[in-house]
Amino acid sequence: MVEFMETHPNLAKGYVKCADAKQTSKHLWERLSEKLNGDGPSIRDMLSWKKVWADYKTNIKAKARKNKLHMSGTGGGPAKVYSFNAVELRAFDLLQINQAVDGMVDAQKFGAGTSEVTQSYHCETTDPSTHNNISDLQNLEELPPFTPPYRPQTSPKCSTARTRTSSKKNLLKMQVDEQMKFHNDFTKILKDVNYNLKSLVKYNKKLVEQNEEKIELERQKLKFAKLKHEYKIKSGRERNNIRLAKLKIKEQMLNVNTRYL
């Protein structure tokens, strides 16, 4: 597995840089699974082999972190160091575990490894001329190492801490006041929105009622037009019947006249 990962370092670190990264990663893991299952005797699927590699990396990182903690500890006694075998060392170099555990190599050059307490202490207690004289005497090994004088008065750090605490309280109070103001303004806006929504609901309700009245009027109008049309048809039939009756009477009168002639 480590040999295969050395030929595919991006896969070992968990990311593949290409256009179709997901499919390429899946294809590589399938090839590795087939190779490992062919060597045997452990037979696993692709997901199981992925978990094996993830656990292997986690174990190596855990050893490196423990070694760093033991080497930097001040409890006394011999440091407990976890050893790496040859394969683990290859994986260690491949995954660059030292950068993951130790961080950037040049971090202390930018002040990341210095202590604020030590820096402020030397700024408060060390005078340049006194420091030069004592360093000369220490070079002659005539005096013990220089120890700073005892100062019982209040340290500037305490006042600085108090100032920071009071400023934090003021900032917190300002933040709470701003939040209260925001919530009050937001509540007023919500009330206005609620009122407008209620007005809109009432207006829509009236509009619906008016539309229903219009629809009812249209229905009555259609009903009246239907009755009117039926009446016209009926009256037309009656007129035709009357005309037929008149024609029959005229015909009878003509028949009578012809008989007498």
Helices and strands as residue ranges (DSSP letters): H 2-7, H 9-13, H 21-39, H 46-72, H 86-95, H 97-102, G 107-110, H 116-125, H 128-139, H 156-260
